[in-house]
Amino acid sequence: MPIGDKIKEMRVRKGQSLQGVADAIGASKAHIWELESNRSKNPSLDLLQKLASHFGTTVAYLIEEPEGDLSRADQFYRRNSEKFAAMGDKDFDVLEQLLDMIAKREDGRGT
């Protein structure tokens, strides 16, 4: 999926306007529109970093062309990467325990 399509998809999913995104990252509305319509195909690294931060994703996600659809796990990680970055060691321990509990529950179902 082209970068502009990804930006538009995230903006629409979050219910934000072109102007709202532009104001949040310090760009012009016209520039965001050009990106979304894939007319501007070579945005600066600074702009990509601002967009990634604003949407809670990574620059790598914005610029990569994945082969096939992402797994649900990858989609979950990308949606929550900012939250993961803010987590401490105790939070990761709790998350890992939850994942272990879910995995054991799934194993008990025969899946």
N, CA, C and O atoms as a printed pandas DataFrame, in Angstrom:
     atom_number atom_name residue_name chain_id  residue_number  x_coord  y_coord  z_coord
0              1         N          MET        A               1    0.853   -1.177    0.000
1              2        CA          MET        A               1    0.000    0.000    0.000
2              3         C          MET        A               1    0.898    1.239    0.000
3              4         O          MET        A               1    1.818    1.327    0.813
4              5         N          PRO        A               2    0.652    2.176   -0.879
5              6        CA          PRO        A               2    1.463    3.404   -0.927
6              7         C          PRO        A               2    1.346    4.208    0.374
7              8         O          PRO        A               2    0.348    4.131    1.090
8              9         N          ILE        A               3    2.388    4.970    0.648
9             10        CA          ILE        A               3    2.451    5.749    1.880
10            11         C          ILE        A               3    1.248    6.670    2.051
11            12         O          ILE        A               3    0.722    6.807    3.155
12            13         N          GLY        A               4    0.815    7.298    0.970
13            14        CA          GLY        A               4   -0.326    8.205    1.059
14            15         C          GLY        A               4   -1.596    7.497    1.484
15            16         O          GLY        A               4   -2.385    8.037    2.259
16            17         N          ASP        A               5   -1.795    6.294    0.983
17            18        CA          ASP        A               5   -2.968    5.511    1.362
18            19         C          ASP        A               5   -2.917    5.151    2.843
19            20         O          ASP        A               5   -3.943    5.171    3.523
20            21         N          LYS        A               6   -1.726    4.822    3.344
21            22        CA          LYS        A               6   -1.578    4.490    4.764
22            23         C          LYS        A               6   -1.899    5.696    5.632
23            24         O          LYS        A               6   -2.596    5.579    6.639
24            25         N          ILE        A               7   -1.387    6.856    5.237
25            26        CA          ILE        A               7   -1.631    8.077    6.014
26            27         C          ILE        A               7   -3.124    8.390    6.038
27            28         O          ILE        A               7   -3.687    8.690    7.091
28            29         N          LYS        A               8   -3.751    8.317    4.881
29            30        CA          LYS        A               8   -5.187    8.620    4.817
30            31         C          LYS        A               8   -5.989    7.623    5.640
31            32         O          LYS        A               8   -6.916    8.008    6.352
32            33         N          GLU        A               9   -5.642    6.360    5.547
33            34        CA          GLU        A               9   -6.356    5.326    6.302
34            35         C          GLU        A               9   -6.262    5.594    7.810
35            36         O          GLU        A               9   -7.262    5.501    8.522
36            37         N          MET        A              10   -5.069    5.922    8.290
37            38        CA          MET        A              10   -4.907    6.192    9.721
38            39         C          MET        A              10   -5.662    7.460   10.132
39            40         O          MET        A              10   -6.276    7.503   11.198
40            41         N          ARG        A              11   -5.614    8.485    9.290
41            42        CA          ARG        A              11   -6.292    9.741    9.599
42            43         C          ARG        A              11   -7.802    9.521    9.686
43            44         O          ARG        A              11   -8.447    9.984   10.627
44            45         N          VAL        A              12   -8.359    8.817    8.708
45            46        CA          VAL        A              12   -9.795    8.564    8.682
46            47         C          VAL        A              12  -10.202    7.678    9.863
47            48         O          VAL        A              12  -11.216    7.927   10.513
48            49         N          ARG        A              13   -9.405    6.645   10.132
49            50        CA          ARG        A              13   -9.705    5.737   11.243
50            51         C          ARG        A              13   -9.766    6.494   12.567
51            52         O          ARG        A              13  -10.567    6.158   13.439
52            53         N          LYS        A              14   -8.916    7.520   12.719
53            54        CA          LYS        A              14   -8.895    8.307   13.950
54            55         C          LYS        A              14   -9.888    9.467   13.912
55            56         O          LYS        A              14  -10.009   10.216   14.881
56            57         N          GLY        A              15  -10.592    9.613   12.800
57            58        CA          GLY        A              15  -11.588   10.663   12.691
58            59         C          GLY        A              15  -11.003   12.065   12.662
59            60         O          GLY        A              15  -11.603   13.004   13.185
60            61         N          GLN        A              16   -9.844   12.206   12.058
61            62        CA          GLN        A              16   -9.163   13.497   12.014
62            63         C          GLN        A              16   -9.283   14.127   10.632
63            64         O          GLN        A              16   -9.391   13.435    9.620
64            65         N          SER        A              17   -9.262   15.445   10.616
65            66        CA          SER        A              17   -9.306   16.175    9.352
66            67         C          SER        A              17   -7.887   16.380    8.829
67            68         O          SER        A              17   -6.911   16.231    9.565
68            69         N          LEU        A              18   -7.791   16.721    7.558
69            70        CA          LEU        A              18   -6.489   17.071    6.983
70            71         C          LEU        A              18   -5.856   18.207    7.781
71            72         O          LEU        A              18   -4.671   18.163    8.112
72            73         N          GLN        A              19   -6.664   19.228    8.085
73            74        CA          GLN        A              19   -6.156   20.387    8.823
74            75         C          GLN        A              19   -5.704   19.992   10.225
75            76         O          GLN        A              19   -4.692   20.490   10.718
76            77         N          GLY        A              20   -6.444   19.107   10.858
77            78        CA          GLY        A              20   -6.069   18.656   12.201
78            79         C          GLY        A              20   -4.718   17.960   12.220
79            80         O          GLY        A              20   -3.895   18.205   13.103
80            81         N          VAL        A              21   -4.495   17.095   11.245
81            82        CA          VAL        A              21   -3.196   16.403   11.155
82            83         C          VAL        A              21   -2.103   17.409   10.841
83            84         O          VAL        A              21   -1.035   17.383   11.452
84            85         N          ALA        A              22   -2.367   18.288    9.897
85            86        CA          ALA        A              22   -1.372   19.298    9.515
86            87         C          ALA        A              22   -0.980   20.154   10.710
87            88         O          ALA        A              22    0.205   20.398   10.938
88            89         N          ASP        A              23   -1.965   20.610   11.473
89            90        CA          ASP        A              23   -1.685   21.439   12.645
90            91         C          ASP        A              23   -0.887   20.659   13.692
91            92         O          ASP        A              23    0.027   21.200   14.316
92            93         N          ALA        A              24   -1.238   19.394   13.876
93            94        CA          ALA        A              24   -0.582   18.572   14.902
94            95         C          ALA        A              24    0.889   18.326   14.603
95            96         O          ALA        A              24    1.696   18.190   15.522
96            97         N          ILE        A              25    1.242   18.269   13.320
97            98        CA          ILE        A              25    2.637   17.950   12.983
98            99         C          ILE        A              25    3.406   19.143   12.424
99           100         O          ILE        A              25    4.590   19.027   12.107
100          101         N          GLY        A              26    2.744   20.279   12.305
101          102        CA          GLY        A              26    3.429   21.479   11.819
102          103         C          GLY        A              26    3.662   21.498   10.320
103          104         O          GLY        A              26    4.700   21.963    9.849
104          105         N          ALA        A              27    2.694   20.994    9.576
105          106        CA          ALA        A              27    2.780   20.982    8.110
106          107         C          ALA        A              27    1.560   21.714    7.563
107          108         O          ALA        A              27    0.650   22.070    8.312
108          109         N          SER        A              28    1.550   21.933    6.269
109          110        CA          SER        A              28    0.383   22.577    5.659
110          111         C          SER        A              28   -0.649   21.517    5.293
111          112         O          SER        A              28   -0.322   20.356    5.044
112          113         N          LYS        A              29   -1.898   21.952    5.268
113          114        CA          LYS        A              29   -2.985   21.067    4.863
114          115         C          LYS        A              29   -2.735   20.569    3.439
115          116         O          LYS        A              29   -2.971   19.400    3.131
116          117         N          ALA        A              30   -2.257   21.465    2.578
117          118        CA          ALA        A              30   -1.989   21.094    1.186
118          119         C          ALA        A              30   -0.928   19.995    1.103
119          120         O          ALA        A              30   -1.031   19.086    0.279
120          121         N          HIS        A              31    0.089   20.085    1.960
121          122        CA          HIS        A              31    1.154   19.077    1.932
122          123         C          HIS        A              31    0.613   17.709    2.349
123          124         O          HIS        A              31    0.949   16.694    1.739
124          125         N          ILE        A              32   -0.219   17.683    3.384
125          126        CA          ILE        A              32   -0.810   16.409    3.815
126          127         C          ILE        A              32   -1.703   15.850    2.708
127          128         O          ILE        A              32   -1.692   14.646    2.450
128          129         N          TRP        A              33   -2.475   16.718    2.055
129          130        CA          TRP        A              33   -3.325   16.275    0.958
130          131         C          TRP        A              33   -2.482   15.697   -0.180
131          132         O          TRP        A              33   -2.841   14.670   -0.757
132          133         N          GLU        A              34   -1.354   16.357   -0.506
133          134        CA          GLU        A              34   -0.473   15.851   -1.565
134          135         C          GLU        A              34    0.084   14.476   -1.204
135          136         O          GLU        A              34    0.194   13.604   -2.066
136          137         N          LEU        A              35    0.432   14.283    0.062
137          138        CA          LEU        A              35    0.919   12.978    0.511
138          139         C          LEU        A              35   -0.179   11.928    0.366
139          140         O          LEU        A              35    0.049   10.852   -0.188
140          141         N          GLU        A              36   -1.363   12.246    0.864
141          142        CA          GLU        A              36   -2.465   11.287    0.825
142          143         C          GLU        A              36   -2.878   10.916   -0.593
143          144         O          GLU        A              36   -3.290    9.785   -0.849
144          145         N          SER        A              37   -2.767   11.861   -1.504
145          146        CA          SER        A              37   -3.162   11.571   -2.885
146          147         C          SER        A              37   -1.986   11.039   -3.703
147          148         O          SER        A              37   -2.069   10.912   -4.925
148          149         N          ASN        A              38   -0.893   10.730   -3.007
149          150        CA          ASN        A              38    0.308   10.142   -3.602
150          151         C          ASN        A              38    0.921   11.027   -4.690
151          152         O          ASN        A              38    1.555   10.525   -5.618
152          153         N          ARG        A              39    0.732   12.322   -4.576
153          154        CA          ARG        A              39    1.361   13.269   -5.498
154          155         C          ARG        A              39    2.757   13.629   -5.010
155          156         O          ARG        A              39    3.642   13.929   -5.812
156          157         N          SER        A              40    2.953   13.601   -3.698
157          158        CA          SER        A              40    4.261   13.846   -3.098
158          159         C          SER        A              40    4.774   12.496   -2.626
159          160         O          SER        A              40    4.280   11.952   -1.638
160          161         N          LYS        A              41    5.757   11.957   -3.324
161          162        CA          LYS        A              41    6.185   10.585   -3.062
162          163         C          LYS        A              41    7.498   10.486   -2.298
163          164         O          LYS        A              41    7.986    9.384   -2.050
164          165         N          ASN        A              42    8.077   11.625   -1.921
165          166        CA          ASN        A              42    9.361   11.579   -1.247
166          167         C          ASN        A              42    9.388   12.551   -0.058
167          168         O          ASN        A              42   10.133   13.531   -0.073
168          169         N          PRO        A              43    8.571   12.276    0.973
169          170        CA          PRO        A              43    8.549   13.172    2.131
170          171         C          PRO        A              43    9.862   13.096    2.911
171          172         O          PRO        A              43   10.576   12.094    2.853
172          173         N          SER        A              44   10.163   14.154    3.628
173          174        CA          SER        A              44   11.401   14.190    4.412
174          175         C          SER        A              44   11.303   13.222    5.588
175          176         O          SER        A              44   10.209   12.862    6.024
176          177         N          LEU        A              45   12.455   12.811    6.089
177          178        CA          LEU        A              45   12.498   11.932    7.256
178          179         C          LEU        A              45   11.841   12.621    8.444
179          180         O          LEU        A              45   11.130   11.981    9.220
180          181         N          ASP        A              46   12.075   13.924    8.591
181          182        CA          ASP        A              46   11.479   14.676    9.697
182          183         C          ASP        A              46    9.957   14.589    9.635
183          184         O          ASP        A              46    9.308   14.354   10.655
184          185         N          LEU        A              47    9.392   14.774    8.463
185          186        CA          LEU        A              47    7.937   14.702    8.307
186          187         C          LEU        A              47    7.432   13.295    8.597
187          188         O          LEU        A              47    6.408   13.128    9.260
188          189         N          LEU        A              48    8.137   12.292    8.111
189          190        CA          LEU        A              48    7.744   10.911    8.378
190          191         C          LEU        A              48    7.766   10.609    9.873
191          192         O          LEU        A              48    6.875    9.931   10.385
192          193         N          GLN        A              49    8.782   11.112   10.572
193          194        CA          GLN        A              49    8.868   10.888   12.020
194          195         C          GLN        A              49    7.703   11.556   12.739
195          196         O          GLN        A              49    7.132   10.983   13.667
196          197         N          LYS        A              50    7.350   12.757   12.315
197          198        CA          LYS        A              50    6.223   13.459   12.934
198          199         C          LYS        A              50    4.908   12.722   12.673
199          200         O          LYS        A              50    4.082   12.583   13.575
200          201         N          LEU        A              51    4.721   12.257   11.454
201          202        CA          LEU        A              51    3.505   11.508   11.131
202          203         C          LEU        A              51    3.432   10.207   11.920
203          204         O          LEU        A              51    2.387    9.868   12.476
204          205         N          ALA        A              52    4.542    9.481   11.968
205          206        CA          ALA        A              52    4.570    8.214   12.700
206          207         C          ALA        A              52    4.246    8.444   14.175
207          208         O          ALA        A              52    3.458    7.704   14.765
208          209         N          SER        A              53    4.846    9.451   14.757
209          210        CA          SER        A              53    4.583    9.764   16.163
210          211         C          SER        A              53    3.122   10.144   16.369
211          212         O          SER        A              53    2.482    9.679   17.312
212          213         N          HIS        A              54    2.605   10.972   15.504
213          214        CA          HIS        A              54    1.221   11.426   15.616
214          215         C          HIS        A              54    0.234   10.257   15.546
215          216         O          HIS        A              54   -0.739   10.216   16.299
216          217         N          PHE        A              55    0.484    9.322   14.651
217          218        CA          PHE        A              55   -0.435    8.205   14.474
218          219         C          PHE        A              55   -0.080    6.983   15.323
219          220         O          PHE        A              55   -0.764    5.962   15.259
220          221         N          GLY        A              56    0.987    7.087   16.115
221          222        CA          GLY        A              56    1.351    5.972   16.981
222          223         C          GLY        A              56    1.844    4.765   16.232
223          224         O          GLY        A              56    1.514    3.631   16.579
224          225         N          THR        A              57    2.636    5.001   15.200
225          226        CA          THR        A              57    3.191    3.901   14.418
226          227         C          THR        A              57    4.676    4.168   14.212
227          228         O          THR        A              57    5.257    5.002   14.906
228          229         N          THR        A              58    5.281    3.482   13.284
229          230        CA          THR        A              58    6.700    3.646   13.016
230          231         C          THR        A              58    6.920    4.180   11.604
231          232         O          THR        A              58    6.067    4.044   10.727
232          233         N          VAL        A              59    8.078    4.788   11.411
233          234        CA          VAL        A              59    8.456    5.241   10.069
234          235         C          VAL        A              59    8.555    4.026    9.147
235          236         O          VAL        A              59    8.159    4.088    7.983
236          237         N          ALA        A              60    9.080    2.935    9.669
237          238        CA          ALA        A              60    9.207    1.714    8.864
238          239         C          ALA        A              60    7.854    1.285    8.312
239          240         O          ALA        A              60    7.758    0.895    7.148
240          241         N          TYR        A              61    6.809    1.352    9.131
241          242        CA          TYR        A              61    5.481    0.975    8.654
242          243         C          TYR        A              61    5.035    1.893    7.516
243          244         O          TYR        A              61    4.466    1.434    6.526
244          245         N          LEU        A              62    5.297    3.189    7.665
245          246        CA          LEU        A              62    4.858    4.139    6.646
246          247         C          LEU        A              62    5.527    3.893    5.300
247          248         O          LEU        A              62    4.895    4.054    4.256
248          249         N          ILE        A              63    6.793    3.507    5.314
249          250        CA          ILE        A              63    7.534    3.420    4.053
250          251         C          ILE        A              63    7.655    2.012    3.492
251          252         O          ILE        A              63    8.010    1.842    2.326
252          253         N          GLU        A              64    7.367    1.001    4.300
253          254        CA          GLU        A              64    7.551   -0.357    3.792
254          255         C          GLU        A              64    6.395   -0.783    2.905
255          256         O          GLU        A              64    5.270   -0.301    3.037
256          257         N          GLU        A              65    6.693   -1.671    2.027
257          258        CA          GLU        A              65    5.695   -2.298    1.171
258          259         C          GLU        A              65    5.648   -3.769    1.574
259          260         O          GLU        A              65    6.366   -4.590    1.003
260          261         N          PRO        A              66    4.804   -4.110    2.558
261          262        CA          PRO        A              66    4.778   -5.494    3.029
262          263         C          PRO        A              66    4.247   -6.443    1.969
263          264         O          PRO        A              66    3.423   -6.080    1.130
264          265         N          GLU        A              67    4.740   -7.661    2.034
265          266        CA          GLU        A              67    4.252   -8.689    1.123
266          267         C          GLU        A              67    3.027   -9.331    1.768
267          268         O          GLU        A              67    3.117   -9.952    2.827
268          269         N          GLY        A              68    1.915   -9.173    1.127
269          270        CA          GLY        A              68    0.687   -9.731    1.675
270          271         C          GLY        A              68    0.189   -8.926    2.863
271          272         O          GLY        A              68    0.757   -7.892    3.214
272          273         N          ASP        A              69   -0.855   -9.405    3.460
273          274        CA          ASP        A              69   -1.442   -8.732    4.611
274          275         C          ASP        A              69   -0.622   -8.993    5.856
275          276         O          ASP        A              69    0.002  -10.044    5.995
276          277         N          LEU        A              70   -0.629   -8.028    6.758
277          278        CA          LEU        A              70    0.046   -8.210    8.035
278          279         C          LEU        A              70   -0.768   -9.157    8.903
279          280         O          LEU        A              70   -1.992   -9.225    8.791
280          281         N          SER        A              71   -0.079   -9.879    9.760
281          282        CA          SER        A              71   -0.786  -10.741   10.698
282          283         C          SER        A              71   -1.541   -9.877   11.702
283          284         O          SER        A              71   -1.239   -8.693   11.855
284          285         N          ARG        A              72   -2.489  -10.446   12.364
285          286        CA          ARG        A              72   -3.225   -9.703   13.401
286          287         C          ARG        A              72   -2.274   -9.261   14.500
287          288         O          ARG        A              72   -2.450   -8.188   15.077
288          289         N          ALA        A              73   -1.265  -10.079   14.798
289          290        CA          ALA        A              73   -0.302   -9.719   15.835
290          291         C          ALA        A              73    0.495   -8.476   15.430
291          292         O          ALA        A              73    0.719   -7.585   16.249
292          293         N          ASP        A              74    0.923   -8.418   14.163
293          294        CA          ASP        A              74    1.661   -7.245   13.684
294          295         C          ASP        A              74    0.776   -6.004   13.681
295          296         O          ASP        A              74    1.225   -4.918   14.048
296          297         N          GLN        A              75   -0.457   -6.161   13.276
297          298        CA          GLN        A              75   -1.384   -5.030   13.286
298          299         C          GLN        A              75   -1.589   -4.522   14.714
299          300         O          GLN        A              75   -1.604   -3.316   14.957
300          301         N          PHE        A              76   -1.746   -5.454   15.652
301          302        CA          PHE        A              76   -1.912   -5.087   17.061
302          303         C          PHE        A              76   -0.685   -4.346   17.569
303          304         O          PHE        A              76   -0.800   -3.321   18.240
304          305         N          TYR        A              77    0.490   -4.875   17.244
305          306        CA          TYR        A              77    1.719   -4.232   17.696
306          307         C          TYR        A              77    1.827   -2.811   17.150
307          308         O          TYR        A              77    2.155   -1.883   17.889
308          309         N          ARG        A              78    1.557   -2.642   15.881
309          310        CA          ARG        A              78    1.672   -1.314   15.276
310          311         C          ARG        A              78    0.688   -0.323   15.876
311          312         O          ARG        A              78    1.025    0.842   16.089
312          313         N          ARG        A              79   -0.530   -0.783   16.149
313          314        CA          ARG        A              79   -1.517    0.107   16.765
314          315         C          ARG        A              79   -1.105    0.518   18.173
315          316         O          ARG        A              79   -1.463    1.600   18.639
316          317         N          ASN        A              80   -0.355   -0.340   18.846
317          318        CA          ASN        A              80   -0.028   -0.115   20.252
318          319         C          ASN        A              80    1.448    0.149   20.513
319          320         O          ASN        A              80    1.877    0.146   21.667
320          321         N          SER        A              81    2.227    0.376   19.471
321          322        CA          SER        A              81    3.679    0.519   19.649
322          323         C          SER        A              81    4.043    1.673   20.578
323          324         O          SER        A              81    5.010    1.577   21.334
324          325         N          GLU        A              82    3.286    2.751   20.530
325          326        CA          GLU        A              82    3.575    3.880   21.418
326          327         C          GLU        A              82    3.343    3.499   22.884
327          328         O          GLU        A              82    4.096    3.912   23.766
328          329         N          LYS        A              83    2.312    2.724   23.130
329          330        CA          LYS        A              83    2.028    2.260   24.499
330          331         C          LYS        A              83    3.130    1.323   24.973
331          332         O          LYS        A              83    3.568    1.400   26.121
332          333         N          PHE        A              84    3.578    0.436   24.082
333          334        CA          PHE        A              84    4.657   -0.479   24.458
334          335         C          PHE        A              84    5.922    0.285   24.807
335          336         O          PHE        A              84    6.622   -0.063   25.758
336          337         N          ALA        A              85    6.212    1.320   24.042
337          338        CA          ALA        A              85    7.426    2.106   24.285
338          339         C          ALA        A              85    7.396    2.785   25.650
339          340         O          ALA        A              85    8.447    3.039   26.239
340          341         N          ALA        A              86    6.208    3.078   26.155
341          342        CA          ALA        A              86    6.082    3.762   27.447
342          343         C          ALA        A              86    6.036    2.786   28.627
343          344         O          ALA        A              86    6.039    3.216   29.781
344          345         N          MET        A              87    5.994    1.493   28.352
345          346        CA          MET        A              87    5.863    0.504   29.419
346          347         C          MET        A              87    7.179    0.278   30.138
347          348         O          MET        A              87    8.255    0.366   29.546
348          349         N          GLY        A              88    7.071   -0.017   31.434
349          350        CA          GLY        A              88    8.233   -0.358   32.240
350          351         C          GLY        A              88    8.384   -1.866   32.342
351          352         O          GLY        A              88    7.574   -2.621   31.807
352          353         N          ASP        A              89    9.435   -2.296   33.038
353          354        CA          ASP        A              89    9.712   -3.724   33.183
354          355         C          ASP        A              89    8.558   -4.480   33.842
355          356         O          ASP        A              89    8.218   -5.583   33.413
356          357         N          LYS        A              90    7.956   -3.898   34.877
357          358        CA          LYS        A              90    6.848   -4.573   35.566
358          359         C          LYS        A              90    5.650   -4.732   34.631
359          360         O          LYS        A              90    4.960   -5.750   34.657
360          361         N          ASP        A              91    5.414   -3.712   33.805
361          362        CA          ASP        A              91    4.317   -3.797   32.847
362          363         C          ASP        A              91    4.543   -4.938   31.857
363          364         O          ASP        A              91    3.612   -5.674   31.528
364          365         N          PHE        A              92    5.778   -5.081   31.386
365          366        CA          PHE        A              92    6.080   -6.165   30.451
366          367         C          PHE        A              92    5.929   -7.525   31.124
367          368         O          PHE        A              92    5.489   -8.487   30.494
368          369         N          ASP        A              93    6.291   -7.607   32.401
369          370        CA          ASP        A              93    6.107   -8.861   33.130
370          371         C          ASP        A              93    4.633   -9.240   33.197
371          372         O          ASP        A              93    4.272  -10.395   32.973
372          373         N          VAL        A              94    3.778   -8.258   33.508
373          374        CA          VAL        A              94    2.337   -8.500   33.574
374          375         C          VAL        A              94    1.803   -8.903   32.203
375          376         O          VAL        A              94    1.023   -9.849   32.093
376          377         N          LEU        A              95    2.217   -8.197   31.171
377          378        CA          LEU        A              95    1.766   -8.516   29.810
378          379         C          LEU        A              95    2.182   -9.933   29.422
379          380         O          LEU        A              95    1.394  -10.675   28.836
380          381         N          GLU        A              96    3.407  -10.302   29.744
381          382        CA          GLU        A              96    3.874  -11.650   29.415
382          383         C          GLU        A              96    3.069  -12.713   30.168
383          384         O          GLU        A              96    2.756  -13.766   29.613
384          385         N          GLN        A              97    2.736  -12.435   31.430
385          386        CA          GLN        A              97    1.913  -13.379   32.189
386          387         C          GLN        A              97    0.532  -13.537   31.546
387          388         O          GLN        A              97    0.008  -14.647   31.449
388          389         N          LEU        A              98   -0.047  -12.422   31.111
389          390        CA          LEU        A              98   -1.345  -12.483   30.438
390          391         C          LEU        A              98   -1.266  -13.305   29.156
391          392         O          LEU        A              98   -2.140  -14.127   28.883
392          393         N          LEU        A              99   -0.222  -13.079   28.380
393          394        CA          LEU        A              99   -0.046  -13.841   27.138
394          395         C          LEU        A              99    0.119  -15.331   27.428
395          396         O          LEU        A              99   -0.420  -16.171   26.706
396          397         N          ASP        A             100    0.866  -15.659   28.487
397          398        CA          ASP        A             100    1.032  -17.065   28.877
398          399         C          ASP        A             100   -0.308  -17.682   29.264
399          400         O          ASP        A             100   -0.595  -18.823   28.902
400          401         N          MET        A             101   -1.134  -16.926   30.002
401          402        CA          MET        A             101   -2.447  -17.424   30.405
402          403         C          MET        A             101   -3.329  -17.668   29.184
403          404         O          MET        A             101   -4.033  -18.676   29.117
404          405         N          ILE        A             102   -3.294  -16.772   28.244
405          406        CA          ILE        A             102   -4.098  -16.920   27.023
406          407         C          ILE        A             102   -3.616  -18.126   26.218
407          408         O          ILE        A             102   -4.428  -18.899   25.709
408          409         N          ALA        A             103   -2.306  -18.284   26.104
409          410        CA          ALA        A             103   -1.750  -19.408   25.354
410          411         C          ALA        A             103   -2.150  -20.741   26.000
411          412         O          ALA        A             103   -2.479  -21.692   25.291
412          413         N          LYS        A             104   -2.127  -20.819   27.329
413          414        CA          LYS        A             104   -2.530  -22.045   28.018
414          415         C          LYS        A             104   -4.013  -22.324   27.810
415          416         O          LYS        A             104   -4.419  -23.471   27.628
416          417         N          ARG        A             105   -4.818  -21.259   27.840
417          418        CA          ARG        A             105   -6.258  -21.423   27.616
418          419         C          ARG        A             105   -6.515  -21.943   26.210
419          420         O          ARG        A             105   -7.340  -22.836   26.016
420          421         N          GLU        A             106   -5.807  -21.385   25.226
421          422        CA          GLU        A             106   -5.980  -21.826   23.840
422          423         C          GLU        A             106   -5.512  -23.274   23.678
423          424         O          GLU        A             106   -6.129  -24.046   22.943
424          425         N          ASP        A             107   -4.416  -23.649   24.366
425          426        CA          ASP        A             107   -3.927  -25.017   24.274
426          427         C          ASP        A             107   -4.953  -25.989   24.839
427          428         O          ASP        A             107   -5.095  -27.100   24.328
428          429         N          GLY        A             108   -5.665  -25.591   25.881
429          430        CA          GLY        A             108   -6.682  -26.437   26.493
430          431         C          GLY        A             108   -7.888  -26.664   25.619
431          432         O          GLY        A             108   -8.627  -27.628   25.820
432          433         N          ARG        A             109   -8.103  -25.783   24.641
433          434        CA          ARG        A             109   -9.240  -25.920   23.729
434          435         C          ARG        A             109   -8.900  -26.802   22.536
435          436         O          ARG        A             109   -9.771  -27.161   21.743
436          437         N          GLY        A             110   -7.615  -27.148   22.420
437          438        CA          GLY        A             110   -7.222  -27.982   21.299
438          439         C          GLY        A             110   -6.973  -27.183   20.034
439          440         O          GLY        A             110   -7.007  -27.728   18.931
440          441         N          THR        A             111   -6.718  -25.867   20.195
441          442        CA          THR        A             111   -6.451  -25.053   19.010
442          443         C          THR        A             111   -4.987  -24.759   18.868
443          444         O          THR        A             111   -4.581  -24.083   17.923
